[in-house]
Amino acid sequence: MKGPTSTEQRLRSEIGKRIERLRLRAGLTQTQLGARAGKEQGTISRIEHGEYRGLTIGLLIDLAYGLGCEPSDLFEWPIGIMDVAAHDPGRAQLAEAS
């Protein structure tokens, strides 16, 4: 099985940081967000630290619902991240889809 690319890791990290900021802004603990999203506290911690490799669209929607925000609010990328993705070997589909 192929390991994650640096871009995949960076995207997971950015999503995790964004989820943590939104969670703290909402005044929620990891346990509370986990209960709202149907996940354990440890999973929320791994997501926030960019260590959870099982992120799916469904999970992101559940997290957004738990945070009381829109799923699109989870994707506030730093400038240039899609440029990096476009130049990451094996990720041409990502660049073409955007």
N, CA, C and O atoms as a Tinker XYZ file with bonds, in Angstrom:
   392  protein
     1  N      0.840000   -1.179000    0.000000    73     2
     2  CA     0.000000    0.000000    0.000000    64     1     3
     3  C      0.891000    1.250000    0.000000    63     2     4     5
     4  O      1.852000    1.352000    0.761000    81     3
     5  N      0.548000    2.166000   -0.851000    73     3     6
     6  CA     1.317000    3.398000   -0.983000    64     5     7
     7  C      1.077000    4.303000    0.225000    63     6     8     9
     8  O     -0.059000    4.431000    0.681000    81     7
     9  N      2.123000    4.925000    0.744000    73     7    10
    10  CA     2.000000    5.838000    1.868000    64     9    11
    11  C      1.495000    7.200000    1.427000    63    10    12    13
    12  O      1.410000    7.485000    0.232000    81    11
    13  N      1.160000    8.043000    2.405000    73    11    14
    14  CA     0.629000    9.365000    2.063000    64    13    15
    15  C      1.705000   10.250000    1.453000    63    14    16    17
    16  O      2.883000   10.157000    1.799000    81    15
    17  N      1.275000   11.109000    0.540000    73    15    18
    18  CA     2.196000   12.086000   -0.017000    64    17    19
    19  C      2.304000   13.246000    0.953000    63    18    20    21
    20  O      1.500000   13.367000    1.878000    81    19
    21  N      3.280000   14.084000    0.747000    73    19    22
    22  CA     3.426000   15.250000    1.608000    64    21    23
    23  C      2.212000   16.163000    1.491000    63    22    24    25
    24  O      1.828000   16.810000    2.465000    81    23
    25  N      1.607000   16.220000    0.314000    73    23    26
    26  CA     0.419000   17.054000    0.139000    64    25    27
    27  C     -0.751000   16.483000    0.910000    63    26    28    29
    28  O     -1.498000   17.235000    1.536000    81    27
    29  N     -0.928000   15.173000    0.881000    73    27    30
    30  CA    -2.003000   14.544000    1.650000    64    29    31
    31  C     -1.833000   14.848000    3.130000    63    30    32    33
    32  O     -2.797000   15.200000    3.809000    81    31
    33  N     -0.615000   14.713000    3.630000    73    31    34
    34  CA    -0.354000   14.989000    5.041000    64    33    35
    35  C     -0.635000   16.455000    5.348000    63    34    36    37
    36  O     -1.224000   16.775000    6.381000    81    35
    37  N     -0.224000   17.323000    4.474000    73    35    38
    38  CA    -0.445000   18.755000    4.691000    64    37    39
    39  C     -1.941000   19.080000    4.701000    63    38    40    41
    40  O     -2.401000   19.866000    5.529000    81    39
    41  N     -2.695000   18.480000    3.785000    73    39    42
    42  CA    -4.136000   18.705000    3.749000    64    41    43
    43  C     -4.800000   18.190000    5.026000    63    42    44    45
    44  O     -5.650000   18.870000    5.600000    81    43
    45  N     -4.415000   16.988000    5.473000    73    43    46
    46  CA    -4.960000   16.464000    6.731000    64    45    47
    47  C     -4.631000   17.388000    7.886000    63    46    48    49
    48  O     -5.476000   17.639000    8.746000    81    47
    49  N     -3.426000   17.887000    7.912000    73    47    50
    50  CA    -3.007000   18.792000    8.977000    64    49    51
    51  C     -3.807000   20.093000    8.949000    63    50    52    53
    52  O     -4.251000   20.573000    9.992000    81    51
    53  N     -3.988000   20.654000    7.774000    73    51    54
    54  CA    -4.740000   21.908000    7.645000    64    53    55
    55  C     -6.208000   21.726000    8.034000    63    54    56    57
    56  O     -6.784000   22.570000    8.721000    81    55
    57  N     -6.805000   20.624000    7.594000    73    55    58
    58  CA    -8.189000   20.348000    7.971000    64    57    59
    59  C     -8.286000   20.175000    9.488000    63    58    60    61
    60  O     -9.197000   20.706000   10.122000    81    59
    61  N     -7.353000   19.440000   10.056000    73    59    62
    62  CA    -7.349000   19.214000   11.502000    64    61    63
    63  C     -7.233000   20.507000   12.294000    63    62    64    65
    64  O     -7.944000   20.704000   13.279000    81    63
    65  N     -6.339000   21.386000   11.865000    73    63    66
    66  CA    -6.182000   22.676000   12.552000    64    65    67
    67  C     -7.459000   23.489000   12.460000    63    66    68    69
    68  O     -7.870000   24.130000   13.426000    81    67
    69  N     -8.084000   23.458000   11.291000    73    67    70
    70  CA    -9.329000   24.209000   11.082000    64    69    71
    71  C    -10.435000   23.658000   11.977000    63    70    72    73
    72  O    -11.186000   24.427000   12.577000    81    71
    73  N    -10.541000   22.336000   12.071000    73    71    74
    74  CA   -11.549000   21.712000   12.931000    64    73    75
    75  C    -11.304000   22.092000   14.386000    63    74    76    77
    76  O    -12.246000   22.406000   15.113000    81    75
    77  N    -10.056000   22.066000   14.809000    73    75    78
    78  CA    -9.746000   22.435000   16.191000    64    77    79
    79  C    -10.133000   23.888000   16.469000    63    78    80    81
    80  O    -10.734000   24.180000   17.503000    81    79
    81  N     -9.797000   24.797000   15.558000    73    79    82
    82  CA   -10.156000   26.212000   15.765000    64    81    83
    83  C    -11.671000   26.391000   15.850000    63    82    84    85
    84  O    -12.168000   27.118000   16.709000    81    83
    85  N    -12.400000   25.727000   14.956000    73    83    86
    86  CA   -13.854000   25.833000   14.974000    64    85    87
    87  C    -14.442000   25.211000   16.244000    63    86    88    89
    88  O    -15.407000   25.730000   16.805000    81    87
    89  N    -13.865000   24.112000   16.686000    73    87    90
    90  CA   -14.333000   23.461000   17.918000    64    89    91
    91  C    -14.134000   24.366000   19.115000    63    90    92    93
    92  O    -15.036000   24.530000   19.937000    81    91
    93  N    -12.948000   24.953000   19.214000    73    91    94
    94  CA   -12.667000   25.848000   20.343000    64    93    95
    95  C    -13.555000   27.087000   20.298000    63    94    96    97
    96  O    -14.040000   27.553000   21.329000    81    95
    97  N    -13.763000   27.617000   19.094000    73    95    98
    98  CA   -14.642000   28.774000   18.930000    64    97    99
    99  C    -16.074000   28.452000   19.371000    63    98   100   101
   100  O    -16.778000   29.307000   19.909000    81    99
   101  N    -16.489000   27.200000   19.132000    73    99   102
   102  CA   -17.831000   26.768000   19.518000    64   101   103
   103  C    -17.920000   26.414000   21.004000    63   102   104   105
   104  O    -19.008000   26.154000   21.518000    81   103
   105  N    -16.774000   26.405000   21.689000    73   103   106
   106  CA   -16.753000   26.093000   23.119000    64   105   107
   107  C    -16.973000   24.624000   23.414000    63   106   108   109
   108  O    -17.520000   24.271000   24.459000    81   107
   109  N    -16.548000   23.767000   22.498000    73   107   110
   110  CA   -16.739000   22.330000   22.650000    64   109   111
   111  C    -15.441000   21.635000   23.030000    63   110   112   113
   112  O    -14.356000   22.058000   22.631000    81   111
   113  N    -15.564000   20.572000   23.798000    73   111   114
   114  CA   -14.415000   19.699000   24.045000    64   113   115
   115  C    -14.355000   18.685000   22.903000    63   114   116   117
   116  O    -15.298000   18.561000   22.121000    81   115
   117  N    -13.253000   17.972000   22.816000    73   115   118
   118  CA   -13.149000   16.905000   21.815000    64   117   119
   119  C    -14.213000   15.844000   22.068000    63   118   120   121
   120  O    -14.776000   15.292000   21.123000    81   119
   121  N    -14.488000   15.559000   23.326000    73   119   122
   122  CA   -15.508000   14.570000   23.676000    64   121   123
   123  C    -16.887000   15.016000   23.205000    63   122   124   125
   124  O    -17.650000   14.217000   22.662000    81   123
   125  N    -17.204000   16.288000   23.411000    73   123   126
   126  CA   -18.503000   16.806000   22.981000    64   125   127
   127  C    -18.643000   16.781000   21.463000    63   126   128   129
   128  O    -19.686000   16.386000   20.941000    81   127
   129  N    -17.601000   17.199000   20.757000    73   127   130
   130  CA   -17.652000   17.152000   19.293000    64   129   131
   131  C    -17.774000   15.711000   18.822000    63   130   132   133
   132  O    -18.538000   15.417000   17.903000    81   131
   133  N    -17.027000   14.816000   19.447000    73   131   134
   134  CA   -17.110000   13.411000   19.086000    64   133   135
   135  C    -18.515000   12.857000   19.254000    63   134   136   137
   136  O    -18.994000   12.110000   18.401000    81   135
   137  N    -19.178000   13.215000   20.342000    73   135   138
   138  CA   -20.541000   12.752000   20.578000    64   137   139
   139  C    -21.481000   13.277000   19.492000    63   138   140   141
   140  O    -22.360000   12.551000   19.027000    81   139
   141  N    -21.301000   14.512000   19.096000    73   139   142
   142  CA   -22.148000   15.111000   18.058000    64   141   143
   143  C    -21.891000   14.499000   16.687000    63   142   144   145
   144  O    -22.801000   14.388000   15.865000    81   143
   145  N    -20.640000   14.100000   16.450000    73   143   146
   146  CA   -20.258000   13.577000   15.132000    64   145   147
   147  C    -20.224000   12.048000   15.081000    63   146   148   149
   148  O    -19.946000   11.467000   14.033000    81   147
   149  N    -20.505000   11.400000   16.211000    73   147   150
   150  CA   -20.503000    9.942000   16.241000    64   149   151
   151  C    -19.118000    9.323000   16.253000    63   150   152   153
   152  O    -18.927000    8.216000   15.751000    81   151
   153  N    -18.145000   10.031000   16.826000    73   151   154
   154  CA   -16.771000    9.529000   16.897000    64   153   155
   155  C    -16.256000    9.617000   18.336000    63   154   156   157
   156  O    -16.749000   10.412000   19.137000    81   155
   157  N    -15.278000    8.805000   18.643000    73   155   158
   158  CA   -14.644000    8.827000   19.959000    64   157   159
   159  C    -13.734000   10.051000   20.092000    63   158   160   161
   160  O    -13.279000   10.607000   19.092000    81   159
   161  N    -13.478000   10.456000   21.315000    73   159   162
   162  CA   -12.600000   11.604000   21.585000    64   161   163
   163  C    -11.223000   11.393000   20.973000    63   162   164   165
   164  O    -10.636000   12.330000   20.430000    81   163
   165  N    -10.700000   10.169000   21.054000    73   163   166
   166  CA    -9.380000    9.888000   20.500000    64   165   167
   167  C     -9.314000   10.095000   18.990000    63   166   168   169
   168  O     -8.292000   10.524000   18.454000    81   167
   169  N    -10.414000    9.784000   18.315000    73   167   170
   170  CA   -10.467000    9.998000   16.873000    64   169   171
   171  C    -10.451000   11.488000   16.564000    63   170   172   173
   172  O     -9.768000   11.925000   15.638000    81   171
   173  N    -11.203000   12.272000   17.339000    73   171   174
   174  CA   -11.204000   13.728000   17.146000    64   173   175
   175  C     -9.801000   14.277000   17.365000    63   174   176   177
   176  O     -9.352000   15.140000   16.610000    81   175
   177  N     -9.110000   13.795000   18.374000    73   175   178
   178  CA    -7.735000   14.234000   18.633000    64   177   179
   179  C     -6.829000   13.912000   17.448000    63   178   180   181
   180  O     -6.042000   14.756000   17.019000    81   179
   181  N     -6.937000   12.702000   16.921000    73   179   182
   182  CA    -6.109000   12.308000   15.778000    64   181   183
   183  C     -6.435000   13.151000   14.551000    63   182   184   185
   184  O     -5.538000   13.523000   13.795000    81   183
   185  N     -7.715000   13.452000   14.352000    73   183   186
   186  CA    -8.110000   14.309000   13.220000    64   185   187
   187  C     -7.478000   15.685000   13.377000    63   186   188   189
   188  O     -6.890000   16.217000   12.435000    81   187
   189  N     -7.602000   16.260000   14.571000    73   187   190
   190  CA    -7.073000   17.606000   14.806000    64   189   191
   191  C     -5.560000   17.682000   14.662000    63   190   192   193
   192  O     -5.016000   18.736000   14.335000    81   191
   193  N     -4.886000   16.575000   14.904000    73   191   194
   194  CA    -3.426000   16.541000   14.770000    64   193   195
   195  C     -2.972000   16.073000   13.390000    63   194   196   197
   196  O     -1.778000   15.896000   13.151000    81   195
   197  N     -3.926000   15.874000   12.485000    73   195   198
   198  CA    -3.576000   15.456000   11.127000    64   197   199
   199  C     -3.115000   14.023000   11.021000    63   198   200   201
   200  O     -2.468000   13.653000   10.042000    81   199
   201  N     -3.438000   13.203000   12.016000    73   199   202
   202  CA    -2.965000   11.818000   12.056000    64   201   203
   203  C     -4.012000   10.812000   11.613000    63   202   204   205
   204  O     -3.701000    9.629000   11.476000    81   203
   205  N     -5.249000   11.250000   11.384000    73   203   206
   206  CA    -6.337000   10.328000   11.031000    64   205   207
   207  C     -6.424000   10.213000    9.523000    63   206   208   209
   208  O     -6.721000   11.188000    8.832000    81   207
   209  N     -6.166000    9.024000    9.019000    73   207   210
   210  CA    -6.125000    8.820000    7.564000    64   209   211
   211  C     -7.466000    8.379000    6.992000    63   210   212   213
   212  O     -7.561000    8.096000    5.797000    81   211
   213  N     -8.507000    8.316000    7.826000    73   211   214
   214  CA    -9.801000    7.851000    7.369000    64   213   215
   215  C    -10.798000    8.961000    7.102000    63   214   216   217
   216  O    -12.006000    8.735000    7.162000    81   215
   217  N    -10.308000   10.167000    6.805000    73   215   218
   218  CA   -11.234000   11.262000    6.525000    64   217   219
   219  C    -12.023000   10.984000    5.258000    63   218   220   221
   220  O    -11.451000   10.676000    4.212000    81   219
   221  N    -13.329000   11.095000    5.359000    73   219   222
   222  CA   -14.204000   10.918000    4.214000    64   221   223
   223  C    -15.122000   12.134000    4.124000    63   222   224   225
   224  O    -15.208000   12.927000    5.062000    81   223
   225  N    -15.792000   12.273000    3.011000    73   223   226
   226  CA   -16.748000   13.368000    2.864000    64   225   227
   227  C    -17.835000   13.237000    3.929000    63   226   228   229
   228  O    -18.228000   14.227000    4.546000    81   227
   229  N    -18.317000   12.014000    4.143000    73   227   230
   230  CA   -19.346000   11.796000    5.166000    64   229   231
   231  C    -18.892000   12.210000    6.550000    63   230   232   233
   232  O    -19.651000   12.836000    7.290000    81   231
   233  N    -17.661000   11.869000    6.912000    73   231   234
   234  CA   -17.135000   12.250000    8.218000    64   233   235
   235  C    -16.993000   13.763000    8.326000    63   234   236   237
   236  O    -17.316000   14.346000    9.361000    81   235
   237  N    -16.516000   14.392000    7.275000    73   235   238
   238  CA   -16.381000   15.850000    7.304000    64   237   239
   239  C    -17.744000   16.524000    7.446000    63   238   240   241
   240  O    -17.864000   17.534000    8.139000    81   239
   241  N    -18.767000   15.977000    6.800000    73   239   242
   242  CA   -20.126000   16.518000    6.955000    64   241   243
   243  C    -20.597000   16.334000    8.397000    63   242   244   245
   244  O    -21.182000   17.250000    8.976000    81   243
   245  N    -20.349000   15.164000    8.981000    73   243   246
   246  CA   -20.726000   14.927000   10.376000    64   245   247
   247  C    -20.005000   15.886000   11.316000    63   246   248   249
   248  O    -20.604000   16.401000   12.260000    81   247
   249  N    -18.722000   16.125000   11.061000    73   247   250
   250  CA   -17.960000   17.063000   11.896000    64   249   251
   251  C    -18.505000   18.483000   11.757000    63   250   252   253
   252  O    -18.659000   19.197000   12.748000    81   251
   253  N    -18.794000   18.884000   10.523000    73   251   254
   254  CA   -19.356000   20.223000   10.309000    64   253   255
   255  C    -20.683000   20.360000   11.049000    63   254   256   257
   256  O    -20.925000   21.370000   11.710000    81   255
   257  N    -21.536000   19.355000   10.940000    73   255   258
   258  CA   -22.813000   19.372000   11.650000    64   257   259
   259  C    -22.568000   19.509000   13.151000    63   258   260   261
   260  O    -23.217000   20.313000   13.821000    81   259
   261  N    -21.626000   18.720000   13.675000    73   259   262
   262  CA   -21.303000   18.781000   15.095000    64   261   263
   263  C    -20.765000   20.130000   15.533000    63   262   264   265
   264  O    -20.955000   20.546000   16.676000    81   263
   265  N    -20.096000   20.806000   14.621000    73   263   266
   266  CA   -19.528000   22.123000   14.911000    64   265   267
   267  C    -20.535000   23.248000   14.677000    63   266   268   269
   268  O    -20.290000   24.397000   15.045000    81   267
   269  N    -21.672000   22.908000   14.062000    73   267   270
   270  CA   -22.681000   23.923000   13.767000    64   269   271
   271  C    -22.272000   24.839000   12.621000    63   270   272   273
   272  O    -22.606000   26.023000   12.612000    81   271
   273  N    -21.546000   24.280000   11.654000    73   271   274
   274  CA   -21.099000   25.078000   10.519000    64   273   275
   275  C    -21.371000   24.333000    9.221000    63   274   276   277
   276  O    -21.855000   23.201000    9.234000    81   275
   277  N    -21.066000   24.959000    8.131000    73   275   278
   278  CA   -21.194000   24.341000    6.817000    64   277   279
   279  C    -19.926000   23.524000    6.521000    63   278   280   281
   280  O    -18.836000   23.897000    6.956000    81   279
   281  N    -20.061000   22.423000    5.791000    73   279   282
   282  CA   -18.861000   21.658000    5.437000    64   281   283
   283  C    -17.795000   22.508000    4.753000    63   282   284   285
   284  O    -16.601000   22.283000    4.951000    81   283
   285  N    -18.215000   23.478000    3.952000    73   283   286
   286  CA   -17.238000   24.327000    3.259000    64   285   287
   287  C    -16.385000   25.130000    4.233000    63   286   288   289
   288  O    -15.281000   25.551000    3.888000    81   287
   289  N    -16.888000   25.346000    5.455000    73   287   290
   290  CA   -16.111000   26.081000    6.458000    64   289   291
   291  C    -14.866000   25.315000    6.899000    63   290   292   293
   292  O    -13.946000   25.898000    7.473000    81   291
   293  N    -14.838000   24.022000    6.633000    73   291   294
   294  CA   -13.684000   23.202000    7.015000    64   293   295
   295  C    -12.534000   23.333000    6.031000    63   294   296   297
   296  O    -11.429000   22.857000    6.291000    81   295
   297  N    -12.796000   23.981000    4.893000    73   295   298
   298  CA   -11.805000   24.040000    3.825000    64   297   299
   299  C    -11.329000   25.451000    3.562000    63   298   300   301
   300  O    -11.478000   25.961000    2.452000    81   299
   301  N    -10.777000   26.068000    4.539000    73   299   302
   302  CA   -10.183000   27.394000    4.372000    64   301   303
   303  C     -8.677000   27.183000    4.230000    63   302   304   305
   304  O     -7.939000   27.138000    5.214000    81   303
   305  N     -8.247000   27.056000    2.980000    73   303   306
   306  CA    -6.856000   26.692000    2.709000    64   305   307
   307  C     -5.935000   27.902000    2.744000    63   306   308   309
   308  O     -6.334000   29.015000    2.402000    81   307
   309  N     -4.701000   27.668000    3.161000    73   307   310
   310  CA    -3.698000   28.717000    3.019000    64   309   311
   311  C     -3.419000   28.952000    1.536000    63   310   312   313
   312  O     -3.563000   28.044000    0.717000    81   311
   313  N     -3.032000   30.135000    1.210000    73   311   314
   314  CA    -2.733000   30.469000   -0.186000    64   313   315
   315  C     -1.655000   29.532000   -0.709000    63   314   316   317
   316  O     -0.630000   29.309000   -0.065000    81   315
   317  N     -1.913000   28.989000   -1.898000    73   315   318
   318  CA    -0.914000   28.160000   -2.556000    64   317   319
   319  C     -1.034000   26.676000   -2.326000    63   318   320   321
   320  O     -0.313000   25.914000   -2.970000    81   319
   321  N     -1.906000   26.217000   -1.440000    73   319   322
   322  CA    -1.933000   24.779000   -1.166000    64   321   323
   323  C     -2.367000   23.982000   -2.388000    63   322   324   325
   324  O     -1.864000   22.880000   -2.607000    81   323
   325  N     -3.284000   24.508000   -3.188000    73   323   326
   326  CA    -3.686000   23.778000   -4.381000    64   325   327
   327  C     -2.583000   23.805000   -5.437000    63   326   328   329
   328  O     -2.487000   22.885000   -6.249000    81   327
   329  N     -1.755000   24.842000   -5.439000    73   327   330
   330  CA    -0.605000   24.853000   -6.344000    64   329   331
   331  C      0.354000   23.728000   -5.991000    63   330   332   333
   332  O      0.907000   23.074000   -6.875000    81   331
   333  N      0.550000   23.505000   -4.696000    73   331   334
   334  CA     1.415000   22.413000   -4.254000    64   333   335
   335  C      0.805000   21.089000   -4.679000    63   334   336   337
   336  O      1.515000   20.210000   -5.167000    81   335
   337  N     -0.513000   20.933000   -4.500000    73   335   338
   338  CA    -1.184000   19.688000   -4.870000    64   337   339
   339  C     -1.054000   19.427000   -6.366000    63   338   340   341
   340  O     -0.891000   18.282000   -6.788000    81   339
   341  N     -1.126000   20.474000   -7.158000    73   339   342
   342  CA    -1.049000   20.323000   -8.614000    64   341   343
   343  C      0.319000   19.808000   -9.055000    63   342   344   345
   344  O      0.437000   19.183000  -10.109000    81   343
   345  N      1.343000   20.065000   -8.262000    73   343   346
   346  CA     2.698000   19.650000   -8.629000    64   345   347
   347  C      3.140000   18.380000   -7.917000    63   346   348   349
   348  O      4.285000   17.952000   -8.062000    81   347
   349  N      2.247000   17.781000   -7.155000    73   347   350
   350  CA     2.552000   16.569000   -6.431000    64   349   351
   351  C      2.357000   15.381000   -7.369000    63   350   352   353
   352  O      1.243000   15.158000   -7.841000    81   351
   353  N      3.413000   14.610000   -7.652000    73   351   354
   354  CA     3.266000   13.479000   -8.559000    64   353   355
   355  C      2.136000   12.550000   -8.126000    63   354   356   357
   356  O      2.001000   12.232000   -6.944000    81   355
   357  N      1.334000   12.121000   -9.085000    73   355   358
   358  CA     0.240000   11.219000   -8.775000    64   357   359
   359  C     -1.033000   11.917000   -8.347000    63   358   360   361
   360  O     -2.021000   11.258000   -8.022000    81   359
   361  N     -1.025000   13.242000   -8.341000    73   359   362
   362  CA    -2.203000   13.981000   -7.887000    64   361   363
   363  C     -2.748000   14.871000   -8.986000    63   362   364   365
   364  O     -3.378000   15.887000   -8.694000    81   363
   365  N     -2.526000   14.523000  -10.227000    73   363   366
   366  CA    -3.006000   15.345000  -11.348000    64   365   367
   367  C     -4.521000   15.455000  -11.333000    63   366   368   369
   368  O     -5.061000   16.495000  -11.709000    81   367
   369  N     -5.226000   14.402000  -10.906000    73   367   370
   370  CA    -6.679000   14.458000  -10.874000    64   369   371
   371  C     -7.158000   15.544000   -9.930000    63   370   372   373
   372  O     -8.159000   16.199000  -10.219000    81   371
   373  N     -6.486000   15.756000   -8.823000    73   371   374
   374  CA    -6.859000   16.795000   -7.867000    64   373   375
   375  C     -6.792000   18.159000   -8.522000    63   374   376   377
   376  O     -7.692000   18.980000   -8.351000    81   375
   377  N     -5.737000   18.402000   -9.268000    73   375   378
   378  CA    -5.584000   19.698000   -9.935000    64   377   379
   379  C     -6.624000   19.870000  -11.042000    63   378   380   381
   380  O     -7.156000   20.962000  -11.236000    81   379
   381  N     -6.913000   18.780000  -11.770000    73   379   382
   382  CA    -7.875000   18.864000  -12.848000    64   381   383
   383  C     -9.295000   19.048000  -12.343000    63   382   384   385
   384  O    -10.114000   19.674000  -13.016000    81   383
   385  N     -9.601000   18.507000  -11.160000    73   383   386
   386  CA   -10.949000   18.595000  -10.606000    64   385   387
   387  C    -11.253000   19.976000  -10.048000    63   386   388   389
   388  O    -12.420000   20.335000   -9.891000    81   387
   389  N    -10.235000   20.742000   -9.751000    73   387   390
   390  CA   -10.491000   22.056000   -9.148000    64   389   391
   391  C    -10.727000   23.121000  -10.192000    63   390   392
   392  O    -10.957000   24.281000   -9.849000    81   391
